[in-house]
C-alpha cells in the first residue's frame, strides 16, 4: 500500500485584515486524491482561508505549499506555474452569461495554451462530458438550472487539468436533489480521476457525503478547533462549538 502523498501543506498561517486577526496558527495538510472540507459557522474565516490558499491574498505570516512550492513567497513567474496546478469554482459559479457552456469551458484553454481551435473544442466537450453536460454545450448559463451551472463551472475549473480543485460553497442555493447530485459528482471525480478537492461548506449533508477529512474553524478561537473525519468529529469531539455545529436541531 502506497504512503499518502501530501499535496497541500499549510504552515503556521496567520490571516489579518487591517487590525483584525481572522485566523492564526493554522496548520494542516491535504493528501493527494482526497476530498478535504473546510467547515465552520458564519464568519469563522472559511472563505478567507481558501482565498489565501489560492493566492488571492498573502497572509501576515506562514506559508502555503502547493505540490511542494510555496505560493506565498514565490515570485510572479513561479506563482503562475503554481496557479496552473489549481482550478477554482466560486460560490456563484461565475460563468460568463454571454457565452455558452462550451465557450465558457474553452476560455482557459484559449487563454493559457497554444492549442488549435479544434483541439480546444474537443477538450472542452470532454470536460463537459465528465460533468454530464455534453448535450448542453450550446446552452447559455441562463438557460440551465443552478445545479447545472455549478457543474459547468467545475468543468471550466478542470479545463487545464489541475491537480487540485477548490470549491467555495458549491451547494449554496441548490435544492437537496441538486445538491446531492453535485456531491455525487465530486465523489466520482475524486475516486475515478484522482482529483484532489478542497471544499468550503457548512452543509452537513454534503460534508458527510464527500469528505475524507475536514477541519473546523471557529471565529472566537481564530483557528482550527477540530480535525479528522466528520463522523468522528461529530461522535467523539467534546468541544461545545463542534458538538453544537453537528447536533443543532436546525441542521
C-alpha positions as CSV (number, residue, x, y, z in Angstrom):
1,X,0.0,0.0,0.0
2,X,1.4,3.4,-1.0
3,X,2.1,6.0,1.6
4,X,-0.2,9.1,1.3
5,X,1.2,12.0,-0.8
6,X,0.8,15.5,0.7
7,X,-0.3,17.9,-2.0
8,X,-1.0,20.9,0.2
9,X,0.9,21.9,3.3
10,X,-0.4,24.9,5.3
11,X,2.1,26.0,7.9
12,X,1.6,28.5,10.8
13,X,-0.8,30.7,8.7
14,X,-1.9,34.0,10.1
15,X,-4.6,36.0,8.3
16,X,-5.1,39.6,9.2
17,X,-7.4,42.3,7.7
18,X,-6.3,45.7,8.9
19,X,-6.0,45.4,12.7
20,X,-8.4,42.3,12.8
21,X,-6.8,38.9,13.2
22,X,-9.1,36.4,11.4
23,X,-7.1,33.3,11.8
24,X,-3.8,32.4,13.4
25,X,-1.5,29.4,13.9
26,X,-3.4,27.4,11.2
27,X,-1.6,24.2,10.3
28,X,-2.9,21.3,8.2
29,X,-2.1,19.1,5.2
30,X,-4.2,17.8,2.3
31,X,-3.5,14.4,0.8
32,X,-3.5,13.8,-2.9
33,X,-6.7,12.4,-4.3
34,X,-8.8,13.2,-1.3
35,X,-11.8,15.5,-0.6
36,X,-10.8,17.9,2.1
37,X,-13.5,20.1,3.7
38,X,-13.2,23.4,5.5
39,X,-16.2,23.9,7.7
40,X,-17.4,26.1,10.5
41,X,-20.0,28.7,11.3
42,X,-20.6,32.0,9.6
43,X,-17.7,34.5,9.8
44,X,-15.2,31.9,11.0
45,X,-12.8,32.5,8.1
46,X,-13.6,29.6,5.8
47,X,-13.6,31.6,2.6
48,X,-10.7,33.8,3.7
49,X,-8.6,30.7,4.2
50,X,-9.5,29.5,0.7
51,X,-8.6,32.8,-0.8
52,X,-5.2,32.8,0.8
53,X,-4.6,29.2,-0.3
54,X,-5.2,30.1,-3.9
55,X,-3.0,33.1,-3.8
56,X,-5.6,35.9,-4.0
57,X,-4.2,37.4,-0.8
58,X,-1.0,36.9,1.1
59,X,-1.1,36.1,4.8
60,X,0.6,38.1,7.5
61,X,2.6,35.1,8.4
62,X,3.1,31.5,7.3
63,X,3.2,29.5,4.1
64,X,1.0,27.5,1.7
65,X,2.9,24.8,-0.1
66,X,1.2,23.5,-3.3
67,X,2.8,20.4,-4.5
68,X,6.0,21.4,-2.6
69,X,6.1,25.1,-3.8
70,X,5.2,28.0,-1.5
71,X,2.6,30.2,-3.2
72,X,3.2,32.9,-0.6
73,X,6.9,33.6,-1.1
74,X,7.1,32.7,-4.9
75,X,7.8,35.4,-7.4
76,X,5.4,36.1,-10.3
77,X,6.8,33.5,-12.7
78,X,6.9,30.7,-10.2
79,X,3.5,31.7,-8.9
80,X,2.0,31.4,-12.3
81,X,3.4,27.9,-12.5
82,X,1.8,27.0,-9.2
83,X,-1.6,28.5,-10.2
84,X,-1.7,26.3,-13.3
85,X,-1.9,23.4,-10.8
86,X,-5.2,24.6,-9.3
87,X,-8.7,25.2,-10.5
88,X,-11.3,27.3,-8.7
89,X,-15.1,27.3,-8.6
90,X,-16.6,30.3,-6.8
91,X,-19.9,30.2,-4.9
92,X,-21.8,31.9,-7.7
93,X,-20.3,29.7,-10.4
94,X,-19.1,32.9,-12.2
95,X,-19.9,31.7,-15.7
96,X,-20.0,34.4,-18.4
97,X,-23.6,34.9,-19.2
98,X,-22.9,36.0,-22.8
99,X,-21.1,32.8,-23.6
100,X,-22.5,29.3,-24.0
101,X,-21.2,26.5,-21.8
102,X,-18.7,25.3,-24.5
103,X,-17.3,28.8,-24.8
104,X,-17.1,29.2,-21.0
105,X,-15.1,25.9,-20.6
106,X,-12.9,26.8,-23.7
107,X,-11.9,30.1,-22.2
108,X,-9.0,29.0,-20.0
109,X,-7.7,26.8,-22.9
110,X,-7.7,29.8,-25.3
111,X,-6.1,32.0,-22.6
112,X,-3.3,29.7,-21.4
113,X,-2.5,27.3,-24.2
114,X,-1.5,27.4,-27.9
115,X,-3.9,24.7,-28.9
116,X,-5.7,24.9,-32.2
117,X,-9.4,25.8,-32.1
118,X,-10.5,22.2,-33.0
119,X,-8.4,20.8,-30.1
120,X,-9.8,23.4,-27.7
121,X,-13.4,22.5,-28.6
122,X,-12.7,18.8,-28.3
123,X,-11.1,19.2,-24.8
124,X,-14.0,21.5,-23.7
125,X,-16.6,18.9,-24.8
126,X,-14.7,16.2,-22.9
127,X,-14.8,18.3,-19.7
128,X,-18.5,18.9,-20.2
129,X,-19.0,15.2,-20.7
130,X,-17.2,14.5,-17.4
131,X,-19.8,16.5,-15.5
132,X,-22.8,15.1,-17.5
133,X,-23.4,18.2,-19.7
134,X,-22.1,17.1,-23.1
135,X,-25.5,17.7,-24.6
136,X,-25.7,21.3,-23.3
137,X,-22.6,22.9,-24.8
138,X,-24.6,25.4,-26.9
139,X,-26.8,26.5,-24.0
140,X,-26.3,29.8,-22.2
141,X,-26.0,29.7,-18.4
142,X,-29.4,31.4,-18.1
143,X,-31.0,28.5,-20.0
144,X,-30.0,25.8,-17.5
145,X,-30.6,25.1,-13.8
146,X,-28.5,26.3,-10.9
147,X,-27.1,22.8,-10.4
148,X,-26.1,22.5,-14.0
149,X,-24.4,25.9,-13.8
150,X,-22.3,24.6,-10.9
151,X,-21.4,21.5,-12.8
152,X,-20.4,23.7,-15.8
153,X,-18.2,25.8,-13.5
154,X,-16.5,22.7,-12.3
155,X,-15.9,21.7,-15.9
156,X,-14.3,25.0,-16.6
157,X,-12.2,24.7,-13.5
158,X,-10.9,21.4,-14.8
159,X,-10.1,22.7,-18.3
160,X,-6.3,22.8,-17.7
161,X,-6.2,19.5,-15.9
162,X,-5.3,20.9,-12.4
163,X,-4.0,18.8,-9.6
164,X,-6.4,20.5,-7.1
165,X,-9.9,21.9,-7.4
166,X,-11.0,24.5,-4.8
167,X,-14.8,24.8,-4.5
168,X,-16.4,27.6,-2.4
169,X,-19.8,26.7,-1.1
170,X,-20.7,24.5,-4.1
171,X,-24.1,23.6,-2.7
172,X,-25.2,27.2,-2.0
173,X,-28.6,28.0,-3.5
174,X,-29.3,24.4,-4.6
175,X,-32.3,22.3,-3.6
176,X,-31.5,19.0,-1.8
177,X,-31.8,16.9,-5.0
178,X,-29.4,19.1,-7.0
179,X,-27.0,19.3,-4.0
180,X,-26.9,15.5,-3.7
181,X,-26.2,15.2,-7.5
182,X,-23.3,17.7,-7.1
183,X,-21.9,15.7,-4.1
184,X,-22.0,12.5,-6.2
185,X,-20.1,14.3,-9.0
186,X,-17.4,15.4,-6.6
187,X,-17.0,11.9,-5.2
188,X,-16.8,10.4,-8.6
189,X,-14.3,12.8,-9.9
190,X,-12.1,12.2,-6.9
191,X,-12.4,8.4,-7.0
192,X,-12.2,7.9,-10.7
193,X,-9.8,10.7,-11.8
194,X,-7.8,11.1,-8.6
195,X,-8.6,14.8,-8.4
196,X,-7.9,16.5,-5.0
197,X,-10.7,18.7,-3.8
198,X,-10.6,21.5,-1.1
199,X,-14.3,22.4,-0.4
200,X,-15.6,25.2,1.8
201,X,-19.1,24.4,3.0
202,X,-21.4,24.4,6.0
203,X,-23.9,22.0,4.6
204,X,-24.0,18.9,6.8
205,X,-25.4,16.5,4.2
206,X,-22.6,17.5,1.8
207,X,-19.9,17.3,4.5
208,X,-20.8,13.7,5.3
209,X,-21.3,12.8,1.7
210,X,-18.0,13.9,0.3
211,X,-15.3,14.5,2.9
212,X,-12.4,12.2,3.5
213,X,-11.1,14.6,6.1
214,X,-12.2,18.0,7.5
215,X,-11.1,20.9,9.7
216,X,-13.4,23.1,11.6
217,X,-12.7,26.8,12.2
218,X,-14.0,28.9,14.9
219,X,-14.5,32.7,14.9
220,X,-13.8,33.2,18.6
221,X,-10.7,31.0,18.8
222,X,-9.4,32.3,15.4
223,X,-8.3,28.9,14.3
224,X,-8.8,25.2,14.0
225,X,-10.8,23.6,16.8
226,X,-11.3,20.1,15.4
227,X,-9.9,18.0,12.5
228,X,-10.5,14.5,11.2
229,X,-13.3,12.5,9.5
230,X,-16.6,14.4,10.0
231,X,-18.3,11.5,11.6
232,X,-15.5,11.1,14.2
233,X,-15.7,14.8,14.9
234,X,-19.5,14.6,15.3
235,X,-19.4,11.5,17.6
236,X,-16.2,12.0,19.6
237,X,-15.5,15.7,20.0
238,X,-16.2,17.2,23.4
239,X,-15.7,20.8,22.1
240,X,-19.0,22.6,22.7
241,X,-18.8,24.5,19.4
242,X,-18.2,21.3,17.4
243,X,-21.0,19.5,19.1
244,X,-23.4,22.4,18.5
245,X,-22.4,22.5,14.8
246,X,-23.1,18.8,14.3
247,X,-26.0,18.4,16.6
248,X,-28.0,21.5,16.2
249,X,-31.7,20.8,15.5
250,X,-31.7,23.5,12.8
251,X,-29.3,21.4,10.6
